[in-house]
Amino acid sequence: MEESIGQVKVTTAFSEELWRRRGARSPWAEALRRLMRNKLALVGIAIIGTVVFVALFAPVLAQQHPDKNGIWKAFPKENKLPPSLAHPMGTDDLGRDMLSLIMYGARISLLVGVFSVSLAIVIGSTLGAIAGYLGGAVDNLIMRLMDVMLAFPTILLALAIVVVIGPGLFNAMVAVGIVSIPTYARITRSTVLGESNKDYVLAASALGVRKRHILLRHIMPNALSPIIVSASLGIATAILDAAGLGFLGLGAQPPTPEWGLLLGRNKSHMFTSPWMVFFPGVSIMFLVLGFNLLGDGLRDALDPRLRH
């Protein structure tokens, strides 16, 4: 009998120590650990990290500044050179080194993705939080507006916005950010609705805590996980949308080396000089793939159902 009691005490102590050690690790640290064990997510991080490195050190790594047209006027043979040791990705119709254009274009694509998604998160999350917490007529008004925006294909709505405010890189980023607002508004609203009726919110409300404080300090932190996952996937979509606008001539304007603009400018040389289209297209594909892999990994790492 005494041996059984001793075994129970040892087992209880071991369980308490195990739970104490598990509890010492924060949820974000646990999510980071799971993310680092996801091989596909690590591939995405490696791709994004490579693009960020190239973008940061483009002035050092690139052979040529994109604003310079090379020496094509004096030496016409420098135009449309195929890939070689001197020009690993060849040259375009102006004699510019394609590798240099791709390196500088990485800066623009990353800027487009981060700026557009940040704009969408700030506006969309604010509207979604207000709609979910206040409810009633405010909720109906905001969400019906979001439904109207979702009724249009994102690229068509972005085209319409750019046509109204004018072409240009900044206007394209604003347009892409605006069309992404409903996504984050709906995500935030659903999270707020799910948290508003939980005990800790009701207790804070019963204690007289102001609604704004409850929303910002208690409810919104629980909406960070789905917003982070959606943002990582949304950056990939924003890059594609901006590239589409650039391809149509409504985004970045020459001589900006934006990848979509390079595709649009060089599409007439697709069969005679395919490298002028191939490398910008592959660059877009790999960067979008990296953010998609990272987004999938974050979704798995931050999903509470997968913690055990």
N, C-alpha and C positions, 0 to 999 in steps of 0.2 A: 504493500500500500504506500509506504514511504517512497519507494523507488518510483512508483507511478506519479506521485505528487512532484517529485524532483524532476522527472522527465517533462511534466507539464510546465513547470516553472522555467526550465531551460528552453523549451519550445516557445513559450510566451515571450521570454526575454529576447530570444533570437528574432522572433517576428516583430517585436517592437523596435529592435535595432535596425532590422531591414526596412521597415516602413519609415523610421526616422531618417535613414540615409536616402531613401527615395524622395521623401518630402523635402530634403535639403536642396534638391535640384529644382530650379525654377522651371515653369512650363516652357519658357522660351529657350532655356538651355537644353531641355529635353527635346524640343522641336529641332534645334540645331543639330543635336546628336543624330536624330533620325534622318535629317536632311543629308548629313555627311555620310550616311550609310547607303544612300540611294545612288547607285552608279550612274543612272541616266541624268539625275540632277547634277552630279559632279561633271558630267560631260557638258551640260548646259552652262555651268559656272565657268568651265575652262574656255568655252567658246566666247562667252561674254567678256571674260577677263582678257582674252587675247585681243578682242576688238577694242576694249577700253585702253589697253596698253598701246595699241597702234594709234588710236585717236589722240592719246595724250602726247606721244612722242613723234607725231607725224612730221613736224618741222625738222626733226633730226633724222628720221628714217627715210623720208621721201627724197627722191633725186631732184624734184622740180616743184616749184610752187604752182598751184593750179591756175593762178591768174596769168601766168606767163605762157605764151603760145609756142614755146620752144624756138626753134630756128627754121620753122617750116617755110618762111618766105625766102630765105637764102638757100636752103637746102630742101627742095621739094621731096627728096627721097626719104626724109625723116617722117613723112606722112604715112599713116596706116602701116607701120612696120609690124610684122608678126612677132610673137613672143620670142625672145632671145636672151642671152646672158646680159646684154646691155639693158634690155627692157623686158623683164620677166613676164609682163602682161601685155607687151606690145605698146604701140602708140595709137592715138586717135587721128582723125582727119586733119587736126591742127598741129600734129607733131608732138602733142603732150604725152608724157609718160602715163600709161593707164594705171600702173601700180601707185604712183603718186596721187592720182585722182581718187583711187579707191581708199587710200589711207586718209586723205583729207575728208572724203565723203563719210567715213565712219564717224567723224565728229558730228556731222549734221544729222545722221540717222539716230545716233544716241540722244542728241539734243531734242530732236522731234519727239522721240518716244517718251522721254522723261518729262518734258514740258507739257505735252498734250495730256498725259495721264495725270500729272500733278494738278493741272487745271480742272480736269474732270473729277478728280477725287475731292478737291476742295469744295467745288460747287455742288456736285452730286451728293456727297455725304452730308453736307449741310442741309440740303433740301430733303433728303431721305430721313434724317434724324428729326427734323421739324415735323414732317408729315407723319412719321410713326409715333411720335410722342404726344403730339397735340391731337391728332385724329380729327374726326368730324369734317367740317367743310374745308378746313385747311388741307387735310389729307386728300380729299377728293380733288381739290383744285390742282395741287401739285402733281399727283399721280396721273390725272387725266392729261396734263401737259406732257408728262413723260411718255404716256401711251401714244400721244400724237407724234412725238419725235420718233418713237420706235416703229411707227407705221411706215416710215420711209427707210429704204436701204441706206446704210451709213455712208457709202461712197457717194450716192446721189445727193444726200442731204449736205455732205461736205462740199460737193461741187456747187450746190446752190448757194451756200454761204460764201464760198470763195468768189463766185461770180458777183455777189452783192457787194462784198467788202474789197474786192480786187485781188489779183494774183500776187504771190510773193511767199517767201518762206515763213515769215511770222504769221501772216494771215492763214496759211495752210495749217500751221500748228494750232492756231486758235480754232479753226473749223473742225479739225480732227478731235480736239478736246471737247468742243461743244457736243458733237454727235455721240461722245462716249459718256456724257453726263447721266442719261437714264440708267445705264448699267449700274453705276455706283449708288444712285439714288434708290433703286429697288433693293440692292443688297443691304444697304444701311437700314432702310425702312423695315425689311423683314427681320433683321437682327434686333432692332429696337422694339418691334412688336413682340418678339419672342422673350425679350428680357423684361419688358415693362410690368408683367404680371408675376414676376418671381418674388420670393419672400424678401430678399434683401432690398429690392426697390420699394416694396410696400412698407417695409420697416422704416426706411429712410424717409419716405413720404409721411408716415405717421409721426415721426419725430420732428416734423416741420422743416425738413431740409428743402431748400428752394429747388424748383423744377430744373432750372438751368444747371445747378450743381449736380443734381442726380443724373441728368443726361450726359454731362461732360465727364464727370468723375467716376460714375458707376456703370453706366450703360455703354457708352461709346468705346471704352477699352475692350469690351467683348466683341465689338464689330471689327477690330483690327485684323484678326486672322483672315476672314473672308475677303476683306478689302485688299490685303497684301497679296493674296493668291490671285485675285482678279486683276490687280495692277500688274503683276508680272506677266500675265497672259495678255493684258491690254496693251502693254508696250509693244509687243509683237504686232498686234492689230494696228496700232497707231503708225508703226513704221511702214507697214504695207499700205495703209491708206495714204500716207504722205508720199510714198513712192508712186502710187497711182496718180495722185494729183500732179506730181512732178513729171510723170510720163506724158500726161495730157497738156503740159505746159502751163498749168495753173498753180503750181507749187513754187519751188525754188527756181530762180531765173539765172541764166548764164551770167558770169562764168562760174557760178557756184557748183562745186562738184558733187551735187546730191545724186545718190545712186539711181533714183527713179528718173531724174532729169537726164542722166547719162544714157539710160535705156531709151528714152524718148528721142534724144538727139541722134543716137547711133542706130536706130531701128532700120534705117534705109541701107545700112551697110551689113545687115545681118548675114547675107549669103556671100558677100565678097570679103568681109573682114569680121568673121564671127566672134573673135576675141573681144571686140569692142562692145558686144552685147552680153557675151557669156560671163565675163568676170563681174560686172555690176549685178547681174541677175543672181549669180552664185553667192555673192556677198550678202545680198538681201536674204536669200534663202537660209544661209548659215546663221545670220544674226537672229532671224525670226525663229529658227529651230532652237537656238540656245535659250531664248526667253520662254519658249513653249516647254522645253524640258525642265527648266527651272521652275516654271509655274506648276507643272505636274508634281514635281518633287515637293514644293512648298505645300501643295494641297494635301499630299499624303502625310507630310510631317506635322501639319497644323490640325489635322483631323483628330478630334478627341476620341473618336471610335477606334482609332488605330494605335492608341498609346500603350496598349497592353499586348 
